[in-house]
């Protein structure tokens, strides 16, 4: 079994790995949440008198698409790197990538410079998830898998929640936004510590020993052999749906909230993101528990239905500044992120150790390729929806319904390969 452990792999080493990987994902979440909350302020500042609302919407889509494209490439390339040189080394490199290029975002002078940096940040964002998930899966016993997967998945949204609370205390405005990018460079310290001190996965080390006695084979190529290609295709499908739907639909609520609240309440967008992230942190943690209790197929299908309903309700039955808006945002965040606890639990064990990080990276980040296209297309389609955030959000919410169909291809039981 891929999850067996070396007898001398200490409990302290496991906890250290879980802490480092969880922190890596918390900081990963801060990067994911940064531009939805800062984009309009950055654009107003850098464009000056040239700024218009349609331009703000267009640049929001561009920044999001650039990050997702970088994450898609980074997840595949750095995921494969994790299978070749080790989980911890690839994870440390990923953290350094997203930290240092985020830091440079505080020094930009043009929108184009920020666009390039968002792509480079995305490389590290994409590489963190598959290597962190593979590392923890291989270092913790099977009996702990549901809660460790939930904790890791919750880390992403805990990062978004932390950012929202920080920016409530220190609002991001067109006059004051560079500080948050400079602060986002701080996790580089974690990246260095991971590279220098974090122990490697014993399962990966065992597999490397076996490979020294066998012909070398590119780990990514294994994903498309006769034994694995169906699993790879299924994993890409079930990972892509929540990613595309989440970024194409629910993320419009932040600029929507900022537009409605206007300058009268510059902290309202942060409050909105905070309510969403609170629900998402709880949902992504419990998603692994729900998936473990119900099984992979039923849980995925029901989460898909719930996400459609919650997202449509948020965009069509309430609006910013109404009393029920933030509670609805909380519910939508909770329901729609149950998916990510599901992915953290099942995606790593779809694949054998030799191609685990590559498989997770490919499956999770093919969805980000689609997301990059989907967000940009959605932004381009805004004029067809009268530049209405709730209309475009509701239309994109129907993407979650594809999960009901996708659940039919998921095995009823999933065991270590």
C-alpha positions as CSV (number, residue, x, y, z in Angstrom):
1,X,0.0,0.0,0.0
2,X,1.3,3.5,-0.9
3,X,0.4,4.8,2.5
4,X,2.5,2.5,4.6
5,X,5.2,4.2,6.6
6,X,8.7,3.6,7.5
7,X,8.9,2.3,11.0
8,X,11.4,5.0,12.0
9,X,9.4,7.9,10.7
10,X,8.5,9.7,13.9
11,X,5.3,11.3,15.0
12,X,7.1,14.6,15.3
13,X,8.1,14.4,11.7
14,X,4.5,13.8,10.6
15,X,3.3,16.8,12.6
16,X,6.1,19.0,11.2
17,X,5.1,18.0,7.7
18,X,1.4,18.7,8.3
19,X,2.2,22.1,9.8
20,X,4.5,23.1,7.0
21,X,2.2,21.9,4.2
22,X,-0.9,23.5,5.9
23,X,1.0,26.9,6.3
24,X,2.0,26.6,2.6
25,X,-1.6,26.3,1.7
26,X,-2.7,29.1,4.0
27,X,-0.3,31.4,2.2
28,X,-1.4,29.9,-1.1
29,X,-4.9,31.0,-0.2
30,X,-3.8,34.5,0.5
31,X,-2.5,34.7,-3.0
32,X,-5.7,33.3,-4.4
33,X,-7.7,35.9,-2.4
34,X,-5.5,38.9,-3.1
35,X,-6.6,40.1,-6.5
36,X,-10.3,39.6,-6.1
37,X,-10.1,42.1,-3.2
38,X,-7.4,44.4,-4.6
39,X,-8.0,44.3,-8.3
40,X,-10.2,47.4,-8.7
41,X,-8.0,49.5,-6.4
42,X,-4.9,48.5,-8.3
43,X,-6.5,49.3,-11.6
44,X,-7.9,52.6,-10.4
45,X,-4.4,53.6,-9.1
46,X,-2.4,52.5,-12.1
47,X,-4.8,53.7,-14.8
48,X,-5.7,57.0,-13.1
49,X,-8.0,59.2,-15.1
50,X,-8.3,56.5,-17.8
51,X,-10.1,54.2,-15.4
52,X,-13.7,53.2,-16.2
53,X,-16.0,50.5,-14.7
54,X,-15.8,48.3,-17.9
55,X,-12.0,48.5,-17.8
56,X,-12.0,47.6,-14.1
57,X,-14.1,44.5,-14.9
58,X,-11.9,43.6,-17.9
59,X,-8.7,43.8,-15.9
60,X,-10.2,41.8,-13.0
61,X,-10.8,39.0,-15.6
62,X,-7.3,39.4,-17.0
63,X,-5.6,39.2,-13.6
64,X,-7.6,36.2,-12.6
65,X,-7.0,34.4,-15.9
66,X,-3.3,35.1,-15.7
67,X,-3.0,33.7,-12.2
68,X,-5.1,30.6,-13.2
69,X,-3.0,30.0,-16.3
70,X,0.2,30.2,-14.3
71,X,-1.2,27.9,-11.6
72,X,-2.2,25.4,-14.3
73,X,1.3,25.3,-15.8
74,X,2.9,25.4,-12.4
75,X,0.8,22.6,-11.0
76,X,1.7,20.3,-13.9
77,X,5.4,21.2,-14.1
78,X,6.1,21.4,-10.4
79,X,3.9,18.4,-9.7
80,X,6.0,16.4,-12.0
81,X,9.1,17.9,-10.4
82,X,7.8,16.6,-7.0
83,X,7.8,13.0,-8.5
84,X,11.3,13.5,-9.7
85,X,13.3,15.3,-7.0
86,X,11.0,14.9,-4.0
87,X,7.8,16.4,-2.5
88,X,9.5,18.7,0.0
89,X,12.0,20.2,-2.5
90,X,9.2,20.9,-5.1
91,X,7.0,22.3,-2.3
92,X,9.7,24.7,-1.1
93,X,10.3,25.9,-4.6
94,X,6.6,26.5,-5.1
95,X,6.4,28.6,-1.9
96,X,9.4,30.7,-3.0
97,X,7.8,31.3,-6.4
98,X,4.5,32.6,-5.1
99,X,6.1,34.7,-2.3
100,X,8.9,36.4,-4.2
101,X,6.8,37.3,-7.3
102,X,4.0,38.6,-5.0
103,X,6.5,40.8,-3.3
104,X,7.5,42.3,-6.6
105,X,3.8,43.2,-7.2
106,X,4.2,46.0,-4.6
107,X,6.7,47.7,-6.9
108,X,4.8,47.6,-10.2
109,X,4.1,50.8,-12.3
110,X,1.8,49.4,-15.0
111,X,-1.1,47.0,-15.3
112,X,1.0,44.9,-17.7
113,X,3.8,44.4,-15.1
114,X,1.2,43.2,-12.6
115,X,-0.3,40.9,-15.2
116,X,3.1,39.2,-15.8
117,X,3.7,38.9,-12.0
118,X,0.3,37.3,-11.4
119,X,1.2,34.6,-13.9
120,X,4.5,34.0,-12.2
121,X,2.8,33.9,-8.8
122,X,0.4,31.4,-10.2
123,X,3.3,29.0,-11.0
124,X,4.0,28.6,-7.3
125,X,0.3,28.6,-6.3
126,X,-0.2,25.7,-8.7
127,X,2.8,23.7,-7.5
128,X,1.9,23.9,-3.8
129,X,-1.3,21.9,-3.8
130,X,-0.2,18.6,-5.5
131,X,3.1,18.4,-3.6
132,X,1.7,19.3,-0.3
133,X,-1.2,16.9,-0.6
134,X,1.0,14.0,-1.9
135,X,3.4,14.6,1.0
136,X,0.8,14.6,3.8
137,X,-1.1,11.6,2.2
138,X,2.1,9.6,2.2
139,X,3.3,10.5,5.7
140,X,0.1,10.1,7.7
141,X,-1.8,6.8,8.3
142,X,-4.9,5.9,6.4
143,X,-7.0,6.2,9.6
144,X,-6.2,9.9,9.8
145,X,-6.7,10.7,6.1
146,X,-10.1,12.4,6.3
147,X,-9.2,14.9,8.9
148,X,-5.7,15.7,7.5
149,X,-7.2,16.1,4.1
150,X,-9.9,18.4,5.5
151,X,-7.3,20.4,7.4
152,X,-5.1,20.9,4.4
153,X,-8.1,21.9,2.2
154,X,-9.3,24.3,4.9
155,X,-5.9,26.0,4.8
156,X,-6.5,27.6,1.5
157,X,-9.7,29.2,2.6
158,X,-8.2,30.1,6.0
159,X,-5.7,32.1,4.1
160,X,-8.5,34.0,2.2
161,X,-10.3,34.5,5.5
162,X,-7.1,35.9,7.2
163,X,-6.6,38.3,4.3
164,X,-10.2,39.5,4.5
165,X,-9.8,40.3,8.2
166,X,-6.5,42.0,7.7
167,X,-7.9,44.2,5.0
168,X,-10.9,45.2,7.1
169,X,-8.4,46.6,9.7
170,X,-6.3,48.2,6.9
171,X,-8.5,48.7,3.9
172,X,-7.1,48.3,0.4
173,X,-7.8,51.5,-1.6
174,X,-6.5,53.1,-4.8
175,X,-4.2,55.2,-2.5
176,X,-3.1,52.3,-0.3
177,X,-2.6,48.8,-1.8
178,X,1.1,48.2,-2.3
179,X,1.6,47.1,1.3
180,X,-0.5,44.0,0.9
181,X,1.8,42.7,-1.9
182,X,4.9,43.5,0.1
183,X,3.4,41.5,3.0
184,X,2.6,38.6,0.7
185,X,6.4,38.1,0.2
186,X,6.8,37.0,3.8
187,X,6.2,33.3,3.2
188,X,9.5,33.1,1.4
189,X,10.9,32.4,4.9
190,X,8.8,29.2,5.0
191,X,10.0,28.2,1.6
192,X,13.6,28.3,2.7
193,X,12.9,26.4,5.9
194,X,11.1,23.7,3.9
195,X,14.0,23.3,1.6
196,X,16.5,23.1,4.4
197,X,14.8,21.1,7.1
198,X,11.6,19.3,6.2
199,X,11.9,15.5,5.9
200,X,11.0,13.7,2.7
201,X,8.1,11.3,2.1
202,X,9.2,7.7,3.1
203,X,6.9,6.3,0.4
204,X,8.6,8.5,-2.3
205,X,12.1,7.5,-1.0
206,X,11.1,3.8,-1.2
207,X,9.8,4.2,-4.7
208,X,13.0,6.0,-5.7
209,X,15.1,3.1,-4.4
210,X,13.0,0.7,-6.5
211,X,13.4,2.8,-9.6
212,X,17.2,2.8,-9.3
213,X,16.9,-0.9,-10.1
214,X,14.5,-0.5,-13.0
215,X,14.5,1.6,-16.2
216,X,13.8,5.3,-15.7
217,X,10.4,6.4,-16.9
218,X,8.9,9.9,-17.0
219,X,6.2,9.9,-14.3
220,X,3.8,12.0,-16.3
221,X,3.8,9.5,-19.1
222,X,2.5,6.8,-16.7
223,X,-0.7,8.8,-16.3
224,X,-1.7,7.9,-19.9
225,X,-0.8,4.2,-19.9
226,X,-3.5,1.6,-20.4
227,X,-3.7,1.1,-16.6
228,X,-4.2,4.7,-15.7
229,X,-5.6,6.8,-18.5
230,X,-9.3,6.3,-17.5
231,X,-8.4,7.3,-13.9
232,X,-6.5,10.4,-15.2
233,X,-9.4,11.5,-17.4
234,X,-11.9,11.0,-14.6
235,X,-9.7,12.9,-12.1
236,X,-9.3,15.8,-14.5
237,X,-13.1,16.1,-15.0
238,X,-14.0,16.0,-11.3
239,X,-11.3,18.5,-10.4
240,X,-12.1,20.9,-13.3
241,X,-15.8,21.4,-12.5
242,X,-15.6,23.0,-9.1
243,X,-12.6,25.1,-10.1
244,X,-14.1,26.5,-13.2
245,X,-17.5,27.0,-11.6
246,X,-16.0,28.7,-8.5
247,X,-13.8,31.2,-10.3
248,X,-16.3,31.8,-13.2
249,X,-19.3,32.3,-10.9
250,X,-18.9,33.0,-7.2
251,X,-15.8,35.2,-7.4
252,X,-18.0,38.0,-9.0
253,X,-19.5,38.7,-5.6
254,X,-16.4,40.6,-4.5
255,X,-16.4,43.3,-7.2
256,X,-20.2,43.3,-7.0
257,X,-20.1,44.1,-3.3
258,X,-17.4,46.8,-3.9
259,X,-19.4,48.4,-6.7
260,X,-22.7,48.5,-4.7
261,X,-21.1,49.7,-1.4
262,X,-18.9,52.2,-3.3
263,X,-16.7,54.6,-1.4
264,X,-19.3,54.9,1.4
265,X,-18.0,51.6,2.9
266,X,-14.5,50.6,1.6
267,X,-14.4,47.7,4.0
268,X,-17.6,46.1,2.7
269,X,-15.7,44.0,0.1
270,X,-13.5,42.7,2.8
271,X,-16.5,41.8,5.0
272,X,-18.0,40.0,2.0
273,X,-14.9,38.0,1.3
274,X,-14.6,37.3,5.1
275,X,-18.1,35.8,5.3
276,X,-17.4,33.7,2.2
277,X,-14.0,32.5,3.4
278,X,-15.4,31.6,6.8
279,X,-18.0,29.4,5.2
280,X,-15.4,28.1,2.8
281,X,-13.0,27.2,5.6
282,X,-15.6,25.2,7.4
283,X,-16.9,23.6,4.2
284,X,-13.6,22.6,2.8
285,X,-12.7,20.9,6.1
286,X,-16.0,19.1,6.5
287,X,-16.0,18.2,2.8
288,X,-13.5,15.4,3.5
289,X,-15.6,14.1,6.3
290,X,-18.8,14.2,4.2
291,X,-17.0,12.4,1.3
292,X,-15.6,9.8,3.6
293,X,-19.0,9.1,5.2
294,X,-21.1,9.1,2.0
295,X,-18.6,7.7,-0.5
296,X,-17.0,9.4,-3.5
297,X,-19.9,9.2,-6.0
298,X,-22.9,10.2,-3.9
299,X,-21.1,13.0,-2.1
300,X,-19.8,14.6,-5.3
301,X,-23.2,14.5,-6.9
302,X,-25.0,16.0,-4.0
303,X,-22.4,18.7,-3.5
304,X,-22.9,19.7,-7.1
305,X,-26.6,20.1,-6.7
306,X,-26.2,22.1,-3.5
307,X,-23.7,24.4,-5.1
308,X,-26.0,25.2,-8.0
309,X,-28.8,26.1,-5.6
310,X,-26.7,28.2,-3.2
311,X,-25.0,30.2,-6.0
312,X,-28.2,31.0,-7.8
313,X,-29.8,32.1,-4.5
314,X,-26.9,34.4,-3.8
315,X,-27.0,36.1,-7.1
316,X,-30.7,36.3,-7.7
317,X,-32.5,36.4,-4.3
318,X,-30.3,38.9,-2.4
319,X,-27.8,41.7,-3.0
320,X,-25.0,43.6,-1.3
321,X,-26.0,45.8,1.7
322,X,-29.2,43.8,2.4
323,X,-29.4,42.1,5.7
324,X,-29.4,38.5,4.3
325,X,-26.5,39.0,1.9
326,X,-23.6,38.1,4.1
327,X,-25.4,35.0,5.6
328,X,-26.2,33.9,2.0
329,X,-22.5,34.4,1.0
330,X,-21.5,32.3,4.0
331,X,-23.8,29.5,3.0
332,X,-22.6,29.6,-0.6
333,X,-19.0,29.5,0.5
334,X,-19.7,26.5,2.8
335,X,-21.6,24.4,0.2
336,X,-19.4,25.1,-2.8
337,X,-16.2,24.4,-1.1
338,X,-17.2,20.9,0.2
339,X,-15.8,20.0,-3.2
340,X,-12.2,20.8,-2.1
341,X,-12.3,18.6,0.9
342,X,-13.5,15.9,-1.4
343,X,-10.6,16.5,-3.8
344,X,-8.0,16.6,-1.0
345,X,-9.3,13.2,0.3
346,X,-9.6,11.3,-3.0
347,X,-7.5,12.9,-5.6
348,X,-4.1,11.8,-4.2
349,X,-5.1,8.1,-3.8
350,X,-6.4,7.9,-7.4
351,X,-2.7,7.7,-8.4
352,X,0.2,5.4,-7.4
353,X,3.2,6.9,-5.6
354,X,5.4,7.1,-8.7
355,X,3.1,9.5,-10.4
356,X,1.1,10.8,-7.5
357,X,2.2,14.5,-7.5
358,X,2.2,14.5,-11.3
359,X,-1.4,13.1,-11.3
360,X,-2.7,15.5,-8.7
361,X,-1.0,18.4,-10.5
362,X,-2.4,17.5,-13.9
363,X,-5.9,16.7,-12.7
364,X,-6.2,19.8,-10.4
365,X,-4.6,22.2,-12.8
366,X,-6.2,21.2,-16.1
367,X,-9.2,22.7,-14.4
368,X,-7.2,25.9,-13.9
369,X,-6.5,26.0,-17.7
370,X,-10.2,25.8,-18.3
371,X,-10.7,28.4,-15.5
372,X,-8.3,30.9,-17.1
373,X,-10.3,30.6,-20.3
374,X,-13.7,30.6,-18.5
375,X,-13.0,33.7,-16.4
376,X,-11.8,35.7,-19.3
377,X,-14.7,34.6,-21.5
378,X,-17.1,35.4,-18.7
379,X,-15.5,38.8,-18.3
380,X,-15.8,39.4,-22.1
381,X,-19.5,38.4,-22.0
382,X,-20.3,40.9,-19.3
383,X,-21.7,43.4,-21.8
384,X,-24.2,40.7,-23.0
385,X,-25.5,40.6,-19.4
386,X,-25.8,44.5,-19.2
387,X,-22.5,44.6,-17.2
388,X,-24.5,43.0,-14.3
389,X,-22.4,41.0,-11.8
390,X,-25.5,39.0,-10.5
391,X,-26.6,38.1,-14.1
392,X,-23.2,36.8,-15.1
393,X,-22.7,35.1,-11.8
394,X,-26.1,33.3,-12.0
395,X,-25.4,32.2,-15.6
396,X,-22.0,30.7,-14.6
397,X,-23.6,29.0,-11.5
398,X,-25.1,26.4,-13.8
399,X,-21.6,25.1,-14.4
400,X,-21.8,23.3,-11.1
401,X,-24.6,21.1,-12.5
402,X,-22.0,19.3,-14.7
403,X,-20.9,17.6,-11.4
404,X,-24.0,15.5,-11.3
405,X,-23.1,14.0,-14.7
406,X,-19.4,13.7,-13.7
407,X,-20.3,11.8,-10.5
408,X,-21.4,8.8,-12.7
409,X,-17.8,8.2,-13.7
410,X,-16.4,8.1,-10.2
411,X,-15.7,4.7,-8.7
412,X,-18.1,3.8,-5.9
413,X,-15.1,2.9,-3.7
414,X,-11.5,4.3,-3.9
415,X,-8.6,2.5,-2.3
416,X,-4.8,3.2,-2.4
417,X,-3.3,2.1,-5.7
